[in-house]
Amino acid sequence: MQALHKYLLGAAGIGFLTSLLMFFMGMGNEIGFILVISLLLLAISLRGHPFFKGFSFTVLIFSSVTAALFYPALFTNWGGFDLKLLIVPLLQVIMFGMGTAMSFKDFVGVVKMPKAVGIGLICQFTIMPIVGFSLANIFGFEPEIAAGIILIGSTPSGLASNVMSYLAKANLALSVTLTACATLLAPLMTPFLMKTFAGQLVPIEFWAMMWSIIKIVILPIAGGLLFNHFFQGKFSWLDKAMPLLSMGGIAFIITIITAAGRDSLLSIGLLLILASIIHNLMGYGLGYWACKLFRMPENDCRTIALEVGMQNGGLASGLALEMGKVATVGLAPAVFGPWMNISGSSLATWWRENPPGKEKELKEEEAFF
């Protein structure tokens, strides 16, 4: 870590200690600015460490969320313009970027790996919605909050799972193919699952939700695929800009949703965070062991576990907005997204350090002795 990053880390630590001291002195309402700056400094300082570099974006989101919780008025309306109206256009830009990172060859994997793709898709569209429905009932959340948990479980995976599979040295080709196929099936499966599991909680308009998904995801990704097909390598600046634009867009969307649903989040925040953590971890666990039951290769089990546990939070947020309930239904996706990045990167790092071959060697050594 360079000296500058160490100084920033030290400044962040001082900021956190100051915030803690002020909190215990009864000045909790006045620590917002210090916390936001401290988290921002921490996010920048993490960029200087190779292991923690991957957590920088998540900490940046925490900084944005903190700002939204303390100063919600800054992220709801600018000069009479409702900032929620930016969510869908931003998502379309992000999905276009996702399309430029894909190619038509990604869909060929269905032919090459039919068993793995089939099992992966079944896991994708069964485990997370059923677990979400169960958790929503166990925790007894209000109907619109509960519908948000089911919604995040009913969406397909996104590019984040591909990145984690790459970091974990899992089966990247399978990951990309599963994301492509699940996204293609989303206009049908997500409204169906929402109608089935959340239809008694909130009104679900099947065809309207299908059109929303086509508008937010399918059309922009199709545009990105065509762009990549005809102009691949001709706009290298775009390849570099899209990941940054996507990360900034996701952070901004989460901030807007947090500001809009601040009061609800403050009243049920801890329980919602706990439910999101359980939802996410059960997705990894059940996805992994379901594949083990089918005696699939270890790398494929890891890949599908990441695909099942990591959802397209951006799409869920966009659908909540289209339903006119972003301040309630949109909260679960806003909480699930940052946590998913923390758990996914941690799991990917663990698996990268413990590849299947190494596990086999250890078992052989144990058997020998």
Contacts in CASP RR format, 6 or more apart in sequence:
PFRMAT RR
TARGET T0000
AUTHOR 0000-0000-0000
METHOD contacts of the structure
MODEL  1
MQALHKYLLGAAGIGFLTSLLMFFMGMGNEIGFILVISLLLLAISLRGHP
FFKGFSFTVLIFSSVTAALFYPALFTNWGGFDLKLLIVPLLQVIMFGMGT
AMSFKDFVGVVKMPKAVGIGLICQFTIMPIVGFSLANIFGFEPEIAAGII
LIGSTPSGLASNVMSYLAKANLALSVTLTACATLLAPLMTPFLMKTFAGQ
LVPIEFWAMMWSIIKIVILPIAGGLLFNHFFQGKFSWLDKAMPLLSMGGI
AFIITIITAAGRDSLLSIGLLLILASIIHNLMGYGLGYWACKLFRMPEND
CRTIALEVGMQNGGLASGLALEMGKVATVGLAPAVFGPWMNISGSSLATW
WRENPPGKEKELKEEEAFF
1 9 0 8 1.000
1 45 0 8 1.000
1 48 0 8 1.000
1 49 0 8 1.000
2 48 0 8 1.000
5 44 0 8 1.000
5 45 0 8 1.000
5 46 0 8 1.000
5 47 0 8 1.000
5 48 0 8 1.000
5 49 0 8 1.000
6 45 0 8 1.000
8 41 0 8 1.000
8 42 0 8 1.000
8 44 0 8 1.000
8 45 0 8 1.000
9 41 0 8 1.000
9 42 0 8 1.000
9 45 0 8 1.000
10 45 0 8 1.000
11 38 0 8 1.000
11 41 0 8 1.000
12 38 0 8 1.000
12 39 0 8 1.000
12 41 0 8 1.000
12 42 0 8 1.000
12 45 0 8 1.000
13 38 0 8 1.000
13 42 0 8 1.000
15 34 0 8 1.000
15 35 0 8 1.000
15 37 0 8 1.000
15 38 0 8 1.000
16 35 0 8 1.000
16 38 0 8 1.000
18 31 0 8 1.000
18 34 0 8 1.000
19 31 0 8 1.000
19 32 0 8 1.000
19 34 0 8 1.000
19 35 0 8 1.000
19 38 0 8 1.000
22 28 0 8 1.000
22 30 0 8 1.000
22 31 0 8 1.000
22 34 0 8 1.000
23 31 0 8 1.000
32 66 0 8 1.000
32 67 0 8 1.000
32 70 0 8 1.000
32 71 0 8 1.000
33 70 0 8 1.000
35 66 0 8 1.000
35 70 0 8 1.000
36 63 0 8 1.000
36 66 0 8 1.000
36 67 0 8 1.000
36 70 0 8 1.000
39 59 0 8 1.000
39 60 0 8 1.000
39 62 0 8 1.000
39 63 0 8 1.000
39 66 0 8 1.000
40 60 0 8 1.000
40 63 0 8 1.000
42 59 0 8 1.000
43 56 0 8 1.000
43 57 0 8 1.000
43 59 0 8 1.000
43 60 0 8 1.000
43 63 0 8 1.000
44 56 0 8 1.000
46 52 0 8 1.000
46 53 0 8 1.000
46 54 0 8 1.000
46 55 0 8 1.000
46 56 0 8 1.000
46 59 0 8 1.000
47 53 0 8 1.000
47 56 0 8 1.000
51 349 0 8 1.000
54 345 0 8 1.000
55 342 0 8 1.000
55 345 0 8 1.000
57 247 0 8 1.000
57 251 0 8 1.000
57 341 0 8 1.000
58 338 0 8 1.000
58 341 0 8 1.000
58 342 0 8 1.000
58 345 0 8 1.000
60 247 0 8 1.000
60 251 0 8 1.000
61 250 0 8 1.000
61 251 0 8 1.000
61 254 0 8 1.000
61 338 0 8 1.000
61 341 0 8 1.000
62 338 0 8 1.000
64 251 0 8 1.000
64 252 0 8 1.000
64 254 0 8 1.000
64 255 0 8 1.000
64 258 0 8 1.000
65 254 0 8 1.000
65 255 0 8 1.000
65 258 0 8 1.000
65 334 0 8 1.000
65 338 0 8 1.000
67 74 0 8 1.000
67 75 0 8 1.000
67 255 0 8 1.000
68 74 0 8 1.000
68 75 0 8 1.000
68 255 0 8 1.000
68 256 0 8 1.000
68 258 0 8 1.000
68 259 0 8 1.000
68 262 0 8 1.000
69 258 0 8 1.000
69 259 0 8 1.000
69 262 0 8 1.000
69 265 0 8 1.000
69 266 0 8 1.000
72 258 0 8 1.000
72 259 0 8 1.000
72 260 0 8 1.000
72 261 0 8 1.000
72 262 0 8 1.000
73 259 0 8 1.000
74 259 0 8 1.000
75 83 0 8 1.000
75 255 0 8 1.000
75 256 0 8 1.000
75 258 0 8 1.000
75 259 0 8 1.000
76 82 0 8 1.000
76 83 0 8 1.000
76 84 0 8 1.000
76 256 0 8 1.000
76 259 0 8 1.000
76 260 0 8 1.000
77 83 0 8 1.000
83 256 0 8 1.000
83 259 0 8 1.000
84 256 0 8 1.000
84 260 0 8 1.000
84 321 0 8 1.000
84 326 0 8 1.000
86 252 0 8 1.000
86 256 0 8 1.000
87 253 0 8 1.000
87 256 0 8 1.000
87 257 0 8 1.000
87 317 0 8 1.000
87 318 0 8 1.000
87 321 0 8 1.000
87 326 0 8 1.000
88 215 0 8 1.000
88 216 0 8 1.000
88 318 0 8 1.000
88 321 0 8 1.000
88 322 0 8 1.000
90 249 0 8 1.000
90 252 0 8 1.000
90 253 0 8 1.000
91 216 0 8 1.000
91 217 0 8 1.000
91 220 0 8 1.000
91 253 0 8 1.000
91 314 0 8 1.000
91 315 0 8 1.000
91 317 0 8 1.000
91 318 0 8 1.000
92 215 0 8 1.000
92 216 0 8 1.000
92 219 0 8 1.000
92 220 0 8 1.000
93 220 0 8 1.000
93 245 0 8 1.000
93 246 0 8 1.000
93 249 0 8 1.000
94 245 0 8 1.000
94 246 0 8 1.000
94 249 0 8 1.000
94 250 0 8 1.000
94 314 0 8 1.000
95 216 0 8 1.000
95 217 0 8 1.000
95 220 0 8 1.000
95 221 0 8 1.000
96 220 0 8 1.000
96 221 0 8 1.000
96 223 0 8 1.000
96 224 0 8 1.000
96 227 0 8 1.000
97 220 0 8 1.000
97 224 0 8 1.000
97 242 0 8 1.000
97 245 0 8 1.000
97 246 0 8 1.000
98 158 0 8 1.000
98 159 0 8 1.000
98 220 0 8 1.000
98 221 0 8 1.000
98 224 0 8 1.000
98 246 0 8 1.000
99 220 0 8 1.000
99 221 0 8 1.000
99 222 0 8 1.000
99 223 0 8 1.000
99 224 0 8 1.000
99 225 0 8 1.000
99 227 0 8 1.000
99 228 0 8 1.000
100 224 0 8 1.000
100 225 0 8 1.000
100 227 0 8 1.000
100 228 0 8 1.000
100 238 0 8 1.000
100 239 0 8 1.000
100 242 0 8 1.000
101 159 0 8 1.000
101 228 0 8 1.000
101 242 0 8 1.000
102 176 0 8 1.000
102 180 0 8 1.000
102 221 0 8 1.000
102 224 0 8 1.000
102 225 0 8 1.000
102 228 0 8 1.000
103 225 0 8 1.000
103 228 0 8 1.000
103 229 0 8 1.000
104 225 0 8 1.000
104 229 0 8 1.000
106 176 0 8 1.000
106 177 0 8 1.000
106 179 0 8 1.000
106 180 0 8 1.000
107 177 0 8 1.000
107 180 0 8 1.000
107 181 0 8 1.000
107 184 0 8 1.000
108 177 0 8 1.000
109 117 0 8 1.000
109 173 0 8 1.000
109 174 0 8 1.000
109 177 0 8 1.000
110 117 0 8 1.000
110 177 0 8 1.000
110 181 0 8 1.000
112 173 0 8 1.000
113 173 0 8 1.000
113 174 0 8 1.000
113 177 0 8 1.000
115 294 0 8 1.000
115 296 0 8 1.000
116 171 0 8 1.000
116 174 0 8 1.000
116 296 0 8 1.000
116 300 0 8 1.000
116 304 0 8 1.000
117 174 0 8 1.000
117 177 0 8 1.000
117 178 0 8 1.000
117 181 0 8 1.000
119 290 0 8 1.000
119 291 0 8 1.000
119 294 0 8 1.000
119 296 0 8 1.000
119 304 0 8 1.000
120 178 0 8 1.000
120 291 0 8 1.000
120 304 0 8 1.000
120 307 0 8 1.000
120 308 0 8 1.000
121 178 0 8 1.000
121 181 0 8 1.000
121 182 0 8 1.000
121 185 0 8 1.000
123 286 0 8 1.000
123 287 0 8 1.000
123 290 0 8 1.000
123 291 0 8 1.000
123 304 0 8 1.000
123 307 0 8 1.000
123 308 0 8 1.000
124 156 0 8 1.000
124 157 0 8 1.000
124 178 0 8 1.000
124 182 0 8 1.000
124 307 0 8 1.000
124 308 0 8 1.000
125 154 0 8 1.000
125 182 0 8 1.000
125 185 0 8 1.000
125 189 0 8 1.000
125 193 0 8 1.000
127 282 0 8 1.000
127 283 0 8 1.000
127 286 0 8 1.000
127 287 0 8 1.000
127 290 0 8 1.000
127 308 0 8 1.000
128 152 0 8 1.000
128 153 0 8 1.000
128 154 0 8 1.000
128 279 0 8 1.000
128 283 0 8 1.000
128 308 0 8 1.000
128 309 0 8 1.000
128 311 0 8 1.000
129 150 0 8 1.000
129 153 0 8 1.000
129 154 0 8 1.000
129 193 0 8 1.000
129 196 0 8 1.000
129 197 0 8 1.000
130 197 0 8 1.000
131 153 0 8 1.000
131 279 0 8 1.000
131 282 0 8 1.000
131 283 0 8 1.000
131 286 0 8 1.000
132 149 0 8 1.000
132 150 0 8 1.000
132 152 0 8 1.000
132 153 0 8 1.000
132 197 0 8 1.000
132 279 0 8 1.000
133 150 0 8 1.000
133 197 0 8 1.000
133 198 0 8 1.000
135 149 0 8 1.000
135 275 0 8 1.000
135 278 0 8 1.000
135 279 0 8 1.000
136 145 0 8 1.000
136 146 0 8 1.000
136 147 0 8 1.000
136 148 0 8 1.000
136 149 0 8 1.000
136 150 0 8 1.000
136 201 0 8 1.000
136 275 0 8 1.000
137 146 0 8 1.000
139 146 0 8 1.000
139 271 0 8 1.000
139 274 0 8 1.000
139 275 0 8 1.000
140 146 0 8 1.000
141 149 0 8 1.000
141 268 0 8 1.000
141 271 0 8 1.000
141 272 0 8 1.000
141 275 0 8 1.000
142 268 0 8 1.000
142 328 0 8 1.000
143 201 0 8 1.000
143 202 0 8 1.000
144 201 0 8 1.000
144 202 0 8 1.000
144 325 0 8 1.000
144 328 0 8 1.000
144 329 0 8 1.000
145 264 0 8 1.000
145 268 0 8 1.000
145 272 0 8 1.000
145 328 0 8 1.000
145 329 0 8 1.000
145 331 0 8 1.000
145 332 0 8 1.000
146 198 0 8 1.000
146 201 0 8 1.000
147 194 0 8 1.000
147 198 0 8 1.000
147 199 0 8 1.000
147 201 0 8 1.000
147 202 0 8 1.000
147 325 0 8 1.000
147 329 0 8 1.000
148 198 0 8 1.000
148 316 0 8 1.000
148 320 0 8 1.000
148 328 0 8 1.000
148 329 0 8 1.000
148 330 0 8 1.000
148 331 0 8 1.000
148 332 0 8 1.000
148 333 0 8 1.000
149 275 0 8 1.000
149 276 0 8 1.000
149 279 0 8 1.000
149 332 0 8 1.000
150 193 0 8 1.000
150 194 0 8 1.000
150 197 0 8 1.000
150 198 0 8 1.000
150 201 0 8 1.000
151 194 0 8 1.000
151 198 0 8 1.000
151 316 0 8 1.000
151 319 0 8 1.000
151 320 0 8 1.000
151 329 0 8 1.000
151 330 0 8 1.000
151 332 0 8 1.000
151 333 0 8 1.000
152 276 0 8 1.000
152 279 0 8 1.000
152 311 0 8 1.000
152 313 0 8 1.000
152 316 0 8 1.000
152 332 0 8 1.000
152 333 0 8 1.000
152 336 0 8 1.000
153 193 0 8 1.000
153 279 0 8 1.000
153 311 0 8 1.000
153 316 0 8 1.000
154 189 0 8 1.000
154 190 0 8 1.000
154 193 0 8 1.000
154 194 0 8 1.000
154 197 0 8 1.000
154 198 0 8 1.000
155 186 0 8 1.000
155 190 0 8 1.000
155 311 0 8 1.000
155 312 0 8 1.000
155 313 0 8 1.000
155 315 0 8 1.000
155 316 0 8 1.000
155 319 0 8 1.000
156 179 0 8 1.000
156 182 0 8 1.000
156 183 0 8 1.000
156 185 0 8 1.000
156 186 0 8 1.000
156 189 0 8 1.000
156 190 0 8 1.000
156 311 0 8 1.000
156 312 0 8 1.000
156 315 0 8 1.000
157 178 0 8 1.000
157 179 0 8 1.000
157 182 0 8 1.000
157 306 0 8 1.000
157 307 0 8 1.000
157 308 0 8 1.000
157 309 0 8 1.000
157 310 0 8 1.000
157 311 0 8 1.000
157 312 0 8 1.000
158 179 0 8 1.000
158 183 0 8 1.000
158 310 0 8 1.000
158 311 0 8 1.000
158 312 0 8 1.000
158 313 0 8 1.000
159 179 0 8 1.000
159 246 0 8 1.000
160 310 0 8 1.000
160 340 0 8 1.000
160 341 0 8 1.000
160 344 0 8 1.000
161 175 0 8 1.000
161 178 0 8 1.000
161 179 0 8 1.000
161 306 0 8 1.000
161 307 0 8 1.000
161 309 0 8 1.000
161 310 0 8 1.000
162 172 0 8 1.000
162 175 0 8 1.000
162 176 0 8 1.000
162 179 0 8 1.000
164 306 0 8 1.000
164 310 0 8 1.000
164 344 0 8 1.000
164 345 0 8 1.000
164 347 0 8 1.000
164 348 0 8 1.000
165 171 0 8 1.000
165 172 0 8 1.000
165 174 0 8 1.000
165 175 0 8 1.000
165 302 0 8 1.000
165 303 0 8 1.000
165 306 0 8 1.000
165 307 0 8 1.000
165 348 0 8 1.000
166 172 0 8 1.000
166 175 0 8 1.000
167 345 0 8 1.000
167 348 0 8 1.000
167 349 0 8 1.000
167 352 0 8 1.000
168 302 0 8 1.000
168 303 0 8 1.000
168 306 0 8 1.000
168 347 0 8 1.000
168 348 0 8 1.000
168 349 0 8 1.000
168 351 0 8 1.000
168 352 0 8 1.000
169 299 0 8 1.000
169 351 0 8 1.000
169 352 0 8 1.000
169 355 0 8 1.000
170 299 0 8 1.000
170 300 0 8 1.000
170 302 0 8 1.000
170 303 0 8 1.000
170 306 0 8 1.000
170 348 0 8 1.000
170 351 0 8 1.000
171 297 0 8 1.000
171 299 0 8 1.000
171 300 0 8 1.000
171 302 0 8 1.000
171 303 0 8 1.000
172 303 0 8 1.000
174 300 0 8 1.000
174 303 0 8 1.000
174 304 0 8 1.000
175 303 0 8 1.000
175 306 0 8 1.000
175 307 0 8 1.000
178 303 0 8 1.000
178 304 0 8 1.000
178 307 0 8 1.000
179 307 0 8 1.000
182 189 0 8 1.000
182 307 0 8 1.000
183 217 0 8 1.000
183 218 0 8 1.000
183 221 0 8 1.000
183 312 0 8 1.000
184 218 0 8 1.000
186 213 0 8 1.000
186 217 0 8 1.000
186 218 0 8 1.000
186 312 0 8 1.000
186 315 0 8 1.000
187 210 0 8 1.000
187 213 0 8 1.000
187 214 0 8 1.000
187 217 0 8 1.000
187 218 0 8 1.000
188 210 0 8 1.000
190 209 0 8 1.000
190 213 0 8 1.000
190 315 0 8 1.000
190 319 0 8 1.000
191 204 0 8 1.000
191 206 0 8 1.000
191 207 0 8 1.000
191 209 0 8 1.000
191 210 0 8 1.000
191 213 0 8 1.000
192 206 0 8 1.000
194 204 0 8 1.000
194 209 0 8 1.000
195 204 0 8 1.000
195 206 0 8 1.000
198 204 0 8 1.000
202 323 0 8 1.000
202 325 0 8 1.000
202 329 0 8 1.000
208 322 0 8 1.000
209 319 0 8 1.000
209 322 0 8 1.000
209 323 0 8 1.000
212 318 0 8 1.000
212 319 0 8 1.000
212 322 0 8 1.000
213 315 0 8 1.000
213 319 0 8 1.000
216 315 0 8 1.000
216 318 0 8 1.000
216 319 0 8 1.000
216 322 0 8 1.000
217 312 0 8 1.000
217 315 0 8 1.000
233 239 0 8 1.000
250 314 0 8 1.000
253 314 0 8 1.000
253 317 0 8 1.000
253 318 0 8 1.000
254 317 0 8 1.000
254 334 0 8 1.000
254 337 0 8 1.000
254 338 0 8 1.000
257 317 0 8 1.000
257 320 0 8 1.000
257 326 0 8 1.000
257 327 0 8 1.000
257 330 0 8 1.000
257 331 0 8 1.000
257 333 0 8 1.000
257 334 0 8 1.000
258 265 0 8 1.000
258 334 0 8 1.000
260 326 0 8 1.000
260 327 0 8 1.000
261 326 0 8 1.000
261 327 0 8 1.000
261 328 0 8 1.000
261 331 0 8 1.000
264 327 0 8 1.000
264 328 0 8 1.000
264 331 0 8 1.000
265 272 0 8 1.000
265 331 0 8 1.000
265 335 0 8 1.000
269 335 0 8 1.000
272 331 0 8 1.000
272 332 0 8 1.000
272 335 0 8 1.000
273 335 0 8 1.000
273 339 0 8 1.000
275 332 0 8 1.000
276 332 0 8 1.000
276 335 0 8 1.000
276 336 0 8 1.000
276 337 0 8 1.000
276 339 0 8 1.000
277 339 0 8 1.000
277 343 0 8 1.000
279 336 0 8 1.000
280 309 0 8 1.000
280 310 0 8 1.000
280 336 0 8 1.000
280 339 0 8 1.000
280 340 0 8 1.000
280 343 0 8 1.000
281 343 0 8 1.000
283 305 0 8 1.000
283 308 0 8 1.000
283 309 0 8 1.000
284 305 0 8 1.000
284 306 0 8 1.000
284 308 0 8 1.000
284 309 0 8 1.000
284 343 0 8 1.000
284 344 0 8 1.000
284 347 0 8 1.000
285 305 0 8 1.000
286 308 0 8 1.000
287 301 0 8 1.000
287 304 0 8 1.000
287 305 0 8 1.000
287 308 0 8 1.000
287 309 0 8 1.000
288 301 0 8 1.000
288 302 0 8 1.000
288 304 0 8 1.000
288 305 0 8 1.000
290 304 0 8 1.000
291 300 0 8 1.000
291 301 0 8 1.000
291 304 0 8 1.000
291 305 0 8 1.000
292 301 0 8 1.000
296 304 0 8 1.000
297 356 0 8 1.000
298 356 0 8 1.000
298 359 0 8 1.000
299 356 0 8 1.000
302 351 0 8 1.000
305 347 0 8 1.000
306 344 0 8 1.000
306 347 0 8 1.000
306 348 0 8 1.000
309 340 0 8 1.000
310 340 0 8 1.000
310 344 0 8 1.000
311 333 0 8 1.000
311 336 0 8 1.000
311 337 0 8 1.000
311 340 0 8 1.000
313 333 0 8 1.000
313 336 0 8 1.000
313 337 0 8 1.000
313 340 0 8 1.000
314 333 0 8 1.000
316 330 0 8 1.000
316 332 0 8 1.000
316 333 0 8 1.000
316 336 0 8 1.000
317 326 0 8 1.000
317 330 0 8 1.000
317 333 0 8 1.000
317 334 0 8 1.000
318 326 0 8 1.000
319 329 0 8 1.000
320 326 0 8 1.000
320 328 0 8 1.000
320 329 0 8 1.000
320 330 0 8 1.000
320 333 0 8 1.000
321 330 0 8 1.000
323 329 0 8 1.000
END
